[in-house]
């Protein structure tokens, strides 16, 4: 199929920067894999070409690898030894050779070179490094600013994962609003299926879960603000525990130290490297999901919680109201007293908790794979038209 034939037909050959899909187990990797999965499922007539710098058989790529309309392209020749250079410049040759109609940078950046005729789309997740520079090293901020701004200026279309991120792109990079589409993120469909009682008992035993606990999911880093939930724990009855799941950083030590000094060490449970298959049960058995992050691009764990039917208390100040909807509760990310009060209001009011579960599941339906795939495909078609 030539490029001309690809443009002229209803089918498209769509390329992706699949570095994160192949090698990242957290947010950007999950987004990349999810996007490729839903597009290849709901629009199977297209061909999806994943350009990835390393042959990394990530365990979560199993579904993607099983699709007949998906294939991978890796660096060849001398670029096999300079994969970063290939991803930035050398990939342009392979994009052209594979007759790509549209190339989508799924994680904030695009190759510095793309062949003439190939349209480009970039997803920008957040500009937190500009809003909260204290959380990033100066060198990292400089690199991100250059890459993100360059991609936004050169892309034919930008996808922002929230209205909050769209506003930041306009404000920080002076990009016209009409160039940006907001397409929300979804979560793995595994969270929509209730685990069996046997599975829940197995997971509870595996992690030593207490009977009543609050849950937090996300990297254990200062921006995510887990310490606020620990401080709120001081005001809650002793039988209530806090379970946090996520990649550890030095902030974990700070959080554990505070909990120990406050006499809360036995009520704080921190877990790293939790398999995705274990998460649905962890969500379903939690009494409340707490997400007091100072700033997020979107907040997929909130969607996971809502889909699981777990009441959510999140922080104001970024996009979390977009993710959580009107029936979740929100607090100032510096107010542990209000956080504890909101948690108690849910725990002590079964009708409120039931309403939050029901309305949360309803709200989460707007983040379905079919809806997100349709919005994404409409953007692709507009760009290549």
Residue pairs with C-beta under 8 A, 6 or more apart in sequence:
1 13
1 99
2 99
3 96
3 99
3 100
3 101
3 117
3 118
6 12
6 13
6 99
6 100
6 101
7 101
7 384
10 45
11 45
11 46
11 47
12 46
12 47
12 101
12 102
12 380
12 381
12 384
13 46
13 47
13 49
13 98
13 99
13 100
13 101
14 39
14 46
14 47
14 48
14 49
14 100
14 101
14 102
14 103
14 104
14 380
15 49
15 50
15 51
15 95
15 98
15 100
15 102
15 103
15 104
15 118
16 32
16 35
16 36
16 48
16 49
16 50
16 51
16 103
16 104
16 106
17 51
17 87
17 103
17 104
17 105
17 106
17 107
17 109
17 110
17 111
18 32
18 36
18 50
18 51
18 52
18 72
18 106
19 52
19 53
19 54
19 87
19 107
20 28
20 29
20 31
20 32
20 106
20 107
21 29
21 32
21 33
21 36
21 50
21 52
21 58
21 61
21 64
21 106
22 50
22 52
22 54
22 56
22 58
22 61
23 29
23 52
23 54
23 56
23 58
24 30
24 32
25 58
25 60
26 219
26 247
27 125
27 300
28 106
28 107
28 125
29 58
29 60
30 60
30 188
30 300
31 106
31 107
31 123
31 125
31 161
31 185
31 300
32 106
32 107
33 60
33 61
33 63
33 64
34 185
34 186
34 187
34 188
34 369
35 104
35 106
35 123
35 372
35 376
36 48
36 50
36 64
36 70
37 63
37 64
37 369
38 186
38 369
38 370
38 372
38 373
38 376
39 46
39 48
39 373
39 376
39 377
40 46
40 48
40 64
40 67
40 69
40 70
41 67
41 369
41 373
42 369
42 370
42 373
42 374
42 377
43 373
43 377
44 67
44 69
45 69
46 69
47 69
47 70
47 71
48 67
48 69
48 70
48 71
49 70
49 71
49 72
49 73
49 98
49 100
50 64
50 70
50 71
50 72
50 73
51 72
51 73
51 87
51 91
51 94
51 95
52 72
52 73
52 74
53 74
53 75
53 83
53 84
53 86
53 87
54 74
54 83
55 74
57 65
60 276
64 70
73 94
73 98
74 80
75 82
75 83
75 86
75 90
75 91
76 94
79 85
79 86
79 90
82 90
87 111
88 111
88 112
88 113
89 111
89 112
89 113
91 111
92 111
92 113
92 114
92 115
93 115
95 103
95 111
95 114
95 115
95 118
96 115
96 117
96 118
100 118
101 118
101 119
101 380
101 384
102 118
102 119
102 120
102 121
102 380
102 383
102 384
103 110
103 111
103 114
103 118
103 119
103 120
103 121
104 120
104 121
104 122
104 123
104 380
105 111
105 120
105 121
105 122
105 123
105 151
105 155
106 123
107 123
107 125
108 122
108 123
108 124
108 125
108 144
108 147
108 148
108 151
109 122
109 147
109 148
109 150
109 151
110 120
110 122
110 150
110 151
110 154
110 155
112 150
114 120
119 156
119 157
119 383
119 384
120 154
120 155
120 156
120 157
121 155
121 156
121 157
121 158
121 159
121 379
121 380
121 383
122 151
122 152
122 155
122 158
122 159
123 158
123 159
123 160
123 161
123 183
124 148
124 151
124 152
124 158
124 159
124 160
124 161
124 165
124 169
124 297
125 161
125 165
125 297
125 298
126 161
126 165
126 168
126 295
126 296
126 297
126 298
127 148
127 165
127 168
127 169
127 172
128 135
128 223
128 295
128 296
128 297
129 135
129 136
129 140
129 141
129 144
129 145
130 141
130 145
130 168
130 172
131 168
131 295
132 223
132 294
132 295
133 141
135 221
135 222
135 223
136 144
148 173
149 172
149 173
152 158
152 169
152 173
152 175
153 173
153 175
155 179
156 383
157 179
157 180
157 181
157 379
157 382
157 383
158 169
158 175
158 179
158 180
158 181
159 180
159 181
159 182
159 183
159 376
159 379
160 166
160 169
160 180
160 181
160 182
160 183
161 182
161 183
161 184
161 185
161 297
161 298
161 319
162 182
162 184
162 297
162 298
162 319
162 322
162 323
163 182
163 319
163 322
164 297
164 318
164 319
164 322
165 182
165 297
165 298
165 319
166 177
166 180
166 182
169 175
169 180
170 176
170 177
170 180
181 375
181 379
183 372
183 375
183 376
183 379
184 298
184 322
184 323
184 366
184 367
184 372
185 298
185 300
185 303
185 367
185 372
186 300
186 303
186 367
186 368
186 369
186 372
187 300
187 303
187 304
187 307
187 367
188 276
188 304
189 369
190 276
190 277
190 279
190 280
191 279
191 280
191 283
191 304
191 307
191 308
192 307
193 280
194 280
194 284
195 203
195 280
195 281
195 284
199 281
200 281
200 284
200 285
202 281
203 209
203 278
203 281
203 282
203 285
204 281
204 285
206 278
207 243
207 269
207 271
207 278
207 282
208 269
209 243
209 269
209 282
209 285
210 239
210 241
210 243
210 267
210 269
211 239
212 239
212 240
212 241
212 287
212 347
213 240
213 241
213 242
213 243
213 269
213 285
213 286
213 287
214 229
214 233
214 240
214 241
214 242
214 243
214 286
214 287
214 288
214 289
214 290
214 343
215 243
215 244
215 245
215 282
215 283
215 286
215 288
215 289
215 290
215 305
215 310
216 224
216 226
216 229
216 242
216 243
216 244
216 245
216 246
216 289
216 290
216 291
217 244
217 245
217 246
217 279
217 282
217 283
217 289
217 301
217 304
217 305
218 224
218 245
218 246
218 291
218 293
218 301
219 246
219 247
219 249
220 226
220 244
220 246
220 247
220 248
220 249
220 251
220 252
220 255
220 270
220 272
221 247
221 249
221 251
222 249
222 251
222 254
223 293
223 294
223 295
224 246
224 251
224 292
224 293
224 294
225 292
225 293
225 294
225 315
225 333
226 244
226 251
226 255
226 292
227 251
227 254
227 255
227 258
228 292
228 315
228 333
228 334
228 335
228 336
228 339
229 242
229 244
229 290
229 292
229 336
229 339
230 242
230 255
230 258
230 259
230 262
230 264
230 268
231 258
231 262
231 336
231 339
232 290
232 336
232 337
232 339
232 340
232 343
233 240
233 241
233 242
233 259
233 264
233 267
233 268
233 340
234 262
234 264
234 336
234 340
235 336
235 337
235 340
236 340
236 343
236 344
238 267
240 267
240 287
240 343
240 347
241 267
241 268
241 269
242 267
242 268
242 269
242 290
243 269
243 271
243 282
243 286
244 268
244 269
244 270
244 271
245 271
245 272
245 274
245 279
245 282
246 271
246 272
247 272
248 270
248 272
252 270
255 268
255 270
256 265
256 268
256 270
259 265
259 267
259 268
274 282
279 304
280 308
283 289
283 304
283 305
283 308
283 310
284 308
284 309
284 310
286 305
286 310
287 311
287 346
287 347
287 353
288 310
288 311
288 312
288 313
288 343
288 346
288 347
289 301
289 302
289 305
289 310
289 311
289 312
289 313
290 312
290 313
290 314
290 339
290 343
291 299
291 301
291 302
291 305
291 312
291 313
291 314
291 315
291 320
292 313
292 314
292 315
292 331
292 333
292 339
293 299
293 314
293 315
293 318
293 320
293 333
294 315
294 317
294 318
294 333
295 317
295 318
296 318
296 319
296 320
296 323
297 318
297 319
298 319
298 322
298 323
299 314
299 319
299 320
299 323
299 324
300 323
302 312
302 314
302 320
302 323
302 324
302 328
303 323
303 364
303 367
305 312
305 360
306 312
306 324
306 325
306 328
306 360
306 361
306 363
306 364
307 361
307 364
309 357
309 358
309 360
309 361
310 357
310 360
311 328
311 329
311 346
311 353
311 356
311 357
311 360
312 324
312 328
312 329
312 356
312 360
313 328
313 329
313 330
313 331
313 339
313 342
313 343
313 346
314 320
314 321
314 323
314 324
314 328
314 329
314 330
314 331
315 330
315 331
315 332
315 333
316 330
316 331
316 332
316 333
317 332
317 333
320 330
321 328
321 330
324 330
324 360
324 363
325 359
325 360
325 363
326 359
326 363
327 355
327 356
327 359
327 360
327 363
328 356
328 360
329 342
329 345
329 346
329 356
331 338
331 339
331 342
332 338
345 352
346 352
346 353
346 356
347 353
